[in-house]
Amino acid sequence: MFFASDNAGPAHPKVMEALVAANNGYAMGYGADPIMDEVRTQIREIFEAPEATVYLIINGTAANSVLLASMTQPWQTIFCSDVAHIHEDECNAPEFYSQAKLTLVPTTNGKMQADDLRQKILGEGNRGVHGPQRGPLSITQVTEKGTIYTLDELAALTTVAQEFGLKTHLDGARFANALVTLGCTPAEMTWKAGVDTVSFGGTKNGALGVEACVIFDPDLAWEFELRRKRGGHLLSKHRFLSAQMQAYLTDGLWLDMARSANARCMQLAEGLRGHNAVEMLFEPQANIIFFQMPRAEHKRMLDGGAVYYVMDGDPETGDPDALLTGRLVTDWSMTAEGVNQFLDLLRG
């Protein structure tokens, strides 16, 4: 009954097997290993982007930060949602690597709206040398509230950015979960919708620790390489990143794992809807649920062995009837039985 985070789940056995296989003998370092050549081809085929540049990095914060730094000047501002991971959960790493600031766009159900983005862009770049200049847009897909931008919503945001000559980055830590919900192709969710760079997540979806930085704009590639090295994120024994990503992509494993995680989330959501004490705050679309229920119910669930985050209060002390927000996240390894065990406990 572990629903705290998809980061907490195990790596898929095929990923671990690939790591063991890659540990035989010698291979050139820093991305010159032959497995990386295959990974580059795989990602270019998946994204229908034969000219894309592809780099691997060990975690999502580094992927977002180094990509955004490659797109941003220190005197610019990065536009993102007020609940973006780069704002709430990365300890100012994007600002550290880029030396730029973040401008927060208000959200509805975790998503920016095109008109709100336009107003925020219009509010910057007007004070000459005294104020920040306009920089790139960063979109989180899946959002931090478990919701998903439609293809039309993505295109509307990137169109606004393009009106001002700005590039767009997609934080795709849960890229696969969004993709299987939308039923579209990676190309349709990225460059065909106006996206210039993608943090293509693997860690939350069954890898041990690897993200792909996919760059559709060739002018950004060399700067990314320099910033990755200067920032300490060029792994010397790179083949262990390559091996993970190769296994992740082979035979659609990445999509199978996302489908499983999403299916368990939908099963969980259906069970929560049948409980009178529970109110879901957002309609779950991928593998994340935010819900409210009384503090006493949270305490009972946690004491009974359920593991998840209570976001806005201590479940141990306070008014037992006060509503507290919980977050549930399913990963590829969660079983239907595990979800039923949680729901049985909820029903008492």
Steps between C-alpha positions, in 0.01 A plus 500: 500500500781737409367810324746766613680544167582327173863579588473245780410202282750241376684515171364257244688164486580555132671826589704326769589218262623755247722660763656165588560425132661842449739429785700251294835610364595849395319784327597856419368756747313830490239384249735345246378147584338300217174459695453877488513489121203260508313712755544810288351315203213365711402842631526664160269234360254526788481878462505491117789745522806369313698818566425523874792503737469265797688507829457298819515633851443333833199683646210727415619811681825494305317434172266796552770732631765436237249513215349826624845651557584417139191694389532800733723801554568612860307823448185318387204345679358151448120480484346201679189406694460592866503129587782395266754253630779741403341753737384287792738206518843572354657727766555782246719274286365646173583848629842380618595349164348772283550798736157610381180546700164325477176680419200305625183466295175426690338164440161336486508130596879519481504634144595838356257671264621673185348839592662494845836412346469787252429747782805383695723531194363846427583595859871438449760645265355850529746669735802510274828425670338518844277193473523135393472420134261239364634145497367152428177333601509179705197268503458206739329195346355317708433804723581492869125463566472183293325670209601498135517767233317400183686540172294810425585649840871434444486659156315803637775561755789452258325726248495779759869442571581510128312830463771651719786304344536271802594133507318229699631228730286203606561346842402142421593322821174307450506532120392139441202527735372804310564339164297186565211706637491724192551208261728711284857470374806654667539728197143625535556583867830680437644658186178478299336698782779758500732360769876558454650283777375212715603350831395145413455318829601146585565497874137533613393233252716199579858608435763503771603858425511645148334782306546587133544860394358523149581818307318574175681830445856416386627845600462404868694174489860615553410735783312216670810279479716770656251576775450132580875456547550828684208418730646162596240287322705327231527145637834336434363143503224613269424151370295439815268783400491376141418143605205615710354713224548228239310246711236761586424565133535148359174328400294786643583418862472869596143515369399171662618624839316831460179322401524283810560797731211694346266200520568456871435871553163473327414196712596693811297804393191290441525358850550842656188632327296242687609624843290780650784646707724556195496793258736497202637845425591443135378249247791253478629452147828315546643345817448767769200568725446791740216451746364633826360312796482554877820490701371202699457299179852584385636387836304176484633424150860580586481299823360212295807486277413730209791718387431833332558869556267722700571838345362772726496392863606253764270196499599422860388815679213745462128501434409145392231633266724753324546425130858431396631447150665173408693403187502151353737399218504165322805358327549221245543234769179569692261206471121486491520306826701779660237755401221277632684461829508877537133535412401221740682683778326823403161331523589380848 
